[in-house]
């Protein structure tokens, strides 16, 4: 490929090796055809300064150029315009169920668990351009923040708007959060249905048993990836709201029902992860992103434009012009 041009039959370029041989043959023939006359003086002869003898070699140069153009044309130059179109052949619907209880404001992840999660989840959503994604919030109860949609701007805006608030009943209703996520995705026609369930506590609220919710996920062929967020041991956590509206923080023991989270993941064919720092949380979402690949089929269309025709026309033009010159101006030199 040279300057957007490719040559289909490159082997014809070997014919250029003939050009030096033709040049040597022309020089040898020219010397044989040139007669010499030795005289003692040119007095008595009328001398003329004609430019024709000096330019007669241009005829041979034109023939060489024509031959070069023919060789290049035989190599079949052409331009290629490649366009691509992608088609998603295996779509995935994903619901992210996020624990928004007060403990998610703990500062063992920076700046806190909830904000760290929002940053990582935002990058995860951006990396799934071909999938539909929805968000469920839960604490002591659960509700849908946004249904599954392919509009990533809506999903990202909904994720960014998630805040801790006192409107939702306190506590951690893992069963309700999972059941709500299942309800949002169970009727999906996608080839693969996935829930990412995140919590930092134990199931202590709600009217739905988490194991019943996981059985619902199995019944609807929904895979659940569970994430326990929080450090092992003690973490700086909010314990009460002060009169000025800010939180008072104290070191509290981190309690995550890891056995429950592992059981949910195992029952649904998913996987359990533990995120005890920002980098680990980011690595977990990267791994889920790799595990749940969307199959995309790419079609390539190539448009070829042949370029040999102008070269052939130019070569025949040079040969015709050379023939005219040889038959008229340079006729006496034949």
N, C-alpha and C positions, 0 to 999 in steps of 0.2 A: 504494500500500500504506500503510495507516494502522493502527498497533497490531496488526499481524498480519492485517489485513483488506484485501482488494483488491476493487475494483469493476469488474465486467466491462463494463457499459454506462455509462461515465462521461458520455456525451452527455446523459443524462436530467437531469443536474444543472442544465442550462440552464433547466429548468422552474422553478427557484427564482426566476428573474427575474419570474415571475408574481405572487409573493407581495406585493411592494411595490405592484403595481397593484391587487391585491385589497384591500389595506389602504386605499389611497386611495379606491377605490370604496365600501368600507364606511363610511368617514368621511363621504363626500359623501352617501350614501343616508341615513345616520343624521341628518344635519342637515336633509334634506328631510322626513323623517318625524317630526321633533320639532316639535310645535305649541307656540306661545307665547301666553300670556294675560297682559296687563298690567292690573293692578288697583292702586288707590291704597293699600290696606291689606289685610292678611291677618286682621284681627280678625273674629271671627265664624266663622272656618274652624277645623276640628279638624285639627291637624297630626299626622302619623304619621311616625316615623323608620324606614322599611323598608329592609332591606339588599338587597332583590331588584333594585331599579333600578340599584344600584351594581355589581352583579355580572353583569348581563345580558350585558356584553361578553365574559365568559368563554366564552360559547357560540361566539362567533366565533373566539376564541383556540384553542379545542378543535378547531374545524374546520380552522384553519390548521395546527395540529400534526398532525392526521390527514393533511392533504394533503402535509405535509413528509415524513411517514413513508412515504406511498405513493410519492413521488418517489424517496426513498432506496431503497425496495424495488425500484423499476424499474431503478435503477442496478445491481442484483444484487450485493449484498455477499456475500463468501464468504471463508473462511479456507483457506490452503493449507499442507499439511504435506508437505514435500519430503524424501524419504529417498533415499540413494544406495547403490549396490552396485558394486564394481569387480570386473572379471574380467581376469586376465592372459591376453592372447591370444598373446603371444610371449615365452616364457621363455628365459632365458640361463643356461647353466651356465659357471662360471668357476673355474679353478684358478690359484692364485697360487703360483709356484715361487720360493722365496727362497734366495738364497746365504747360508749361515751359516758360511762359512770365517772364519778368524781376522782376515783383512783387513777384514771387515765391522765390526770394532771401531775402525777408524780414526776420528779425531776431526775430519775435515774437515767433517762434518755434525754438528750438535749434538743430543744429547750424543755420539753416534757414529752411524755409518751404519745399523746394525741397529736401534737404538732409534728413530731418526728415521723409518725405514721402517715400524716397527710402529705408530707414531702415525698416520701418513698412511694406511696400509693399513686401520687400524681404522675411520677415518672413511669410507673407500671402502666397506667391508663394510656399515656402517650405512646407507649411502645406496642399497643395493641390496636393498630388502625383498622384492622379488618374484622374486629369483634364487637359485639354489643355488650355494654356494661351497665349495671345498676348498683345502687348503694342502699343498704339498710342500716339504720341506727338502732341500737338497743342499750338499755340500762336495766331498770326494773321492769320495763315494757319495751316493745319494739314497734317501729313503724318504717315505712318505705320513704327514704329521702328522695330517690329518683328511680323510676322503673328502668328496666333494661332498654337501652337506646344506643344507636350507632353514632349519635351526636356527641362527640367527645367534649365539646365546649360546655354542653349542659352538665355532663358528668363532672367535669373538672370544677365548674362553678359550684355545684352542689357539694363536692368534697371540700372545697375551700371554705364554704359557709358553715361547716360543722363546728359547733362550739359546745362546751359544757353548759348546760342550763338546768334550772330547777323545775322546768315544766314536765320533763320526763320523770316518772317515779324512780326513786333511788334504788340501788341494788344492781345485781348482775343476773339478768334472766337469759342465760345461754340458750335454753330450750326455745324461748320465745323468739330470740334473734335468729336462730337457725330455721325455725318453722316459718317465720315471715320471709326469709330468703328463699326457702323452698317454694313457698306459695307464689313468689314473684317469678320464678324461673320454670316451674313444673310444666307449664303448657308451651314452653318454647319448642320450636321445630328445628332448632340447631342440632347438628350432629353430635356436639359435645356440650354438656352443661356443667358448670363449675361454680362452687361457692368457696370464697375465702373468708373464714370465720376467725375473727381476732378477739381475744379477751386478755385481761390482766388479773382475773380473779377466779372465784368459784361460783357455781350456780347457787344463788340464794334468793331468787325472786321468780315471779312468773308462775303460770298455771300449766305449762307444758314441760314434760320431762324431756331433757336433752336426748335421751336414748330413743324416745318415741319420735322426736324430730329427725334423728339420724335414720330411723327406719323409714320415715317418709321420703327422705333423700334417696335411700336405696330403691324404694318402690318406683321412683320417677327417674332412676338411672342418673342421679346427680352425684358428682364427685365433690368431696369436701376436703379442702386443705385447711388445717387448723394452725393457728399461731398463738403461742403464749408469750406475751410481752411483759418484760420486767426483769430486773436483776435477781439473782439468787441471794436471799438474805434480807437485809434491811434496805429501805429506800425512803428518800425524803418525800413524804406524801401529804396532801391536804387533809386536815382533821376537822376544821370548822371554818365558817365564814365570819369574818370580823365585821363590826358595825359599818366600817367604811366600804364594805363589799369585797375586800381582798381576802385571800385565804391565809390561814395560819398553817404552817407546815411543821411536821414532826417526823422523826424517823419511825417507819412502820415496817412490820414483817410482810414481805411479799408472799402472797398465797395464790397459787395457780393450780387448779385441778387438772394436772397434766395427764393423769390416768384417763379422765373423762375425754379430754381433747384427743388423746391417742386412740381411744376406743372409737370415737366418731370418725376420725380419719381412716382407721383401719376398716371399719364397717362399710364405708362408702368408696373404698379404693383410692383414697387420698393419702396425705402424708402430714405428720405433725412436725412443727418447727418451734424452736425456742429462741426468742430474740431478747438478749440481755444488754444490747447496746445498739447504737445507730447503724454501725457498719454491718452487724449481724442481721438487722432488720432489712437492710438494703440487699444483702446477699440472699436472703430468703425469697424476696420478691423476684430477684433475678433468676433464682432456681425454678420458681413456679412458672416464670415466663418461658423458661427453656423446656420445662416438662409439658406445658400446654402449648404446643406449636400449632399455628393455623396453617394448613396446607394451601399454598398459593400457586396456581398454574400460570406460567408466563408464556405468552404467545409473541413470537418475533416475526415481523413482516419486513422483507428485504425488497427494495425497489431498485432494479438495475437499469442504468442508462449507458448504452454502448457508445464508445468514443472513437472507434476505429474508422468510421465512415468519413469524417472530415480529413483524416490523415491520408486515406486512399485518394480522395478527390484532390488534395493538395499535391500528392505525389504525381498523379496523372497530369495535373496542371503544369508542374515543373518539367515533366518529360515532353509535353506538348510545346511548351515555350522553348525548350532546348532544341526540339526538332525544327521549329520555325527559324530560330537563330542560325542553326546549322545549314538550313536550306536557303537562307537569304544573306545576311551579313557575313557569315563565316563560310560561305559556299566555296570560296577559292582555296580554303585551307583543308578541304576534304581530300 
